[in-house]
Amino acid sequence: MAFNKIARKDSDFYVICTLPDFCWAPPPAPPVTPPIPFPLFADLGGAKTVAKDVRLNRKPAFVFKASKTNRTTGDEPALPGRKGILSRTATKPAWPMMHSSSVKIRKRHIIRAGDMFHMNNKFKKKLPPKPCISCKAAAGAGRPVNPIHGLKFLEGETDFAFEGILPLVWSRSYYSDQDGTGWLGEGWSVPGCQRIIRDAAGLAYIDDQGRLFPLPEVDEDDEEPVLFESEQIWFSKNPDGHYVIASLDGSIALRFAPLVVAEDGSDEDSTLFPLVAVEDANGNHQRFVYHPLTGLPQYVIDGNGRVFSLNFGNVADEQSPKMRLLSVSLLEGLPAFGETVRVGSPLVRYEYNGSGDLLRVIGRDGNVKRSFGYKNNLMVSHTDAAGLVSEYEYDHYTPTGKVLRNWTSLGEEWRFTYHDGYTEVTDVLGRTEQYHYDYNNELTKRVFADGSTVLMERDGLGRLLSHTDAMGRVTRYQYSNEGQVEAIVRPDGAILHFDYDDCYRLIRKSDAEGRYDGYTYDEAGNLLTHTDPLKHTTRFEYDDNGLLLSVTDPNGSSTAYHYNENRQPDLITDCSGYETRLAYTPEGQLARITDALGQHTEYHYDADQNLTLALYPDGSKETFGYDTAGRLKTHTDGEGHTTSYEYGQDGLPTRRTNALGHTFGYHYDKARRLVGLTNENGARYRFAYDVLDRLIAESGFDHKLTGYRYNAGNELVEQREFGDDASLAAKLMAQLGGQPLPKKDAAPLSDDLDNQTPLRITEFKRDILGRLIHTLARDGGDRVQETAYQYDLDGNLVRAANRHSITCFDYDENGQLIAQHQWKVPSKEENTRNVLPTAKEVTARKRLPMCWTSWRLPTIFTGTRARHTGRTWRITASPGRSKSGNWNLMDRASCRKAVC
């Protein structure tokens, strides 16, 4: 803690540290020198919760127990590669510690010049532990299983979704270790299931993965919310007495409230605080309305005002009722209090067994989209609409049970073996990988089937500090106190910087060349301007709901947007005044586009919202057909030609049939890797892979064989071409097609290729970032082809050269290509024809090495003299022999005069 005083009027209301803080130079430099004192500053001009309508010396009044500055700064805080010193306590908020005893504004004491300030976290109550609880879906193997926790999980299973402002996207997720019973049964989560509970241990937040975070007891008049750095969320209590969990930048907030409040308005006896609203910084919100008797959600109102009805019912006997969500429907409006519940358009229905486990998900078309099997309320199988079945075996069938085996109806299989600190996963091909983790269950190392390793260093909050790939290349990350990435140090030493404002929004970022992009925002966090490294500014304008109204480019040209009642764009006016009109279906799908010429394009959909018909302005049309799993089955183009498609259970294509009835086939191995193609003529194309699923060989339709090799970073380093070898091609086809091979041919294909002499070898050399810097191609004779590549720090190709030509590329500050220059390297005959010295005339000391000036003009050294003035050039190779000329617009030399 540092004690501070407000400076007086002449210092423009800055808080300045009176007892200097002590700061070290940041890592990676160790603190080998004494700490360096320097002052901390906090600008009260950007203070929060000030008395805006009362001003002192033209500044909003700063009041006690309310006002604060979000951030303090030091004198040139440092990062690697940037000058300055980094404070260990800079960036902390500044809070007043003293105040006037007699002058108040709306019951709040004002702060005077000279009052002490505290430049650290102000929250003084007892804080529960802030654990780092790893994301349950951060690592996955199989279909899918978390190999660290050993749990079965499903994510992203969306039953319906709408468009607009804060629309309702209804997605299910499942985690086998989740405690408690959700609206769909044990282990399941849906939107709105997040909640805060209070028990003997205190408050706790349960998120949509079922993770439990202990919370402190907070009050409405607490000066500062509590930050959970690992999750980058704030926890507080608003003036209405509702608990609020907000994102770090305040762009989204979850509001929780008790369903029953005591007569005195307190919630001390409440044990459950369900989610009642989701709000954004523009004032838009979703609301959850709960039934007064059951305490279960009855309606959800999204940001567009659409009303969804949640229908619950008992799926067990009356003696042991189990209330479950039976369906979700779309209503025309919110029923009045006491009105009979309306029956709306069903969007999804759910069926259960007598134990309350979710058995089937039924779509609006009446077809089963998903089905599930359970043992002791634990999911042991699931089947999708295409018929793919995935099954699971556990070590014991309770929420803490770990998956031992996962297999599918396609023949896939994964086995899980758990050790102290790591898990081994073995697939159907016998390949084994290891997942290592720390005490927070965060992934720290992966060992792949070939023994290669990737390392991840993390801090106590689970944040990634460094990533080391299999080639030893290290990328490092540095964070602010709140956990935002402030710098990324690439393996080549280049540093990317990121700066944030007091509301934790990105305001500046740099590339590896040190060029910056800048951003500004309005109070709600909507992007107002983007300024690129060339100082070109693009401006954005919004309405009160945060909908984009216009975009103005750096040239002053604007595009305007208008919206319908569902907050979807229905009119777009470009910079020339041309209008494009958009119309939508009642469920928000694009139904018609009318261009500036009045031409219409129409779209039609089926009950599952799949596009079935597109009508174009010229009268042509396209039609689309789907199977019960929603996969494209047929496509008829504008000329009436129909192409049909067939798929495997996992959605991978197996056959395509064109309008003439010709078929094209796709073939896969047990690991579902593409191993073969069969074209319309019956010819076969084959692929072979290594244990890391990298393509190592292919045999084309013409039986030409090509082999590939990689470095430890999975980057291609060699390509070998064997030409048309019928015997090897036949073996490859047999091996990949699963046909039995004679014992003499049982060796791996890669071994056979190693024993063969390729017709051509191409080698690829890469830099530390994996960028291609040199290719060398050799055939069976003496012919060699080389190409070299050079890049700037941002990875833009700036030079490519071979023995015959040199090509250079220029970019502006935004990384956009603005010029290309090419030179032809003269041959021996051209040198002779142009009266330049031949190799015999130039001794070893008189070779003509060349460098490029800032004008990209060649300068030749050793026995020669070269000079240029403006765009002209002159080379003197030996006494009495010279050549001169000029450079055209493409920087090519144009011969003007030769003197011999």
Buried (B, 14 or more C-beta within 10 A) or exposed (E): EBEBBBBEEEEEBBBBBEEBBBBBBBEEEEEEEEBBEBBBBBBBEEBEBBBEEEEBEEBBBBBBBBBBBBBBBBBEBBBBEBEBBBBBBBBBBBBBBBBBEEEEBEEBBBBBEEBBBBBEBBBEEEEBEBBBBBBBBBBBBBBBBBBBBBBBBBBEBEBBBBBBBBBBEBBBBBBBBBEEBBBBBBBBBBBBBBBBBBEEEEBBBBBBBBBBBBBBEBEEEBBBBBBBBBBBBBBBBEEEBBBBBBBBBBBBBBBBBBEEEEEEEEBEEBEEBBBBBBBBBBEBBBBBBBBEEEEBBBBBBBBBBBBBBBBBEEBBEEEEEBBBBBBBBBBEEBBEEEEEEEEBEBBBBBBBBEBBBBBBBBBBEEBBBBBBBBBBBBBBBBBBBBEBBBBBBBEEBEBEBBBBBBBBBBEBBBBBEBEEEBBBBBBBBEBBBBBBBBEBBBBBBBBBBBEBBBBBBBBBBBBBEEBBBBBEBBBBBBBBBBBBBBBBBBBEEBBBBBBBBBBBBBBBBBBBBEBBBBBBBBEBBBBBEBBBBEEBBBBBBBBEBBBBBEBBEBEEEBBBBBBBEBBBBBBBBEBEEEBBBBBBEEBBBBBBBBEEEEEEBBBBBBEBBBBBBBBEBEEEBBBBBBBBBBBBBBBBEEEEEEBBBBBBBBEEBEBBBEEEEEBBBBBBBBBBBBBBBBEBEEEBBBBBBBBBEBBBBBBBBEBBBBBBBBBBBBBBBBBBBBBEBEEBBEBBBBBBEEEEEEEEBEBEBBEBBEEBEBBBBBBBEBBBBBBBBEBBBBBEEEEEBEBBBBBBBBEBBBBBBEEEEBBBBEBBBEBEEEEEBEBEEBEEEEBEEEBBBEEEEBEEEBBBEEEEEEEBBBBBEEBBEBEBEEBBBBBBBEEEBBBBBBBEEEBEBEEEEEEE
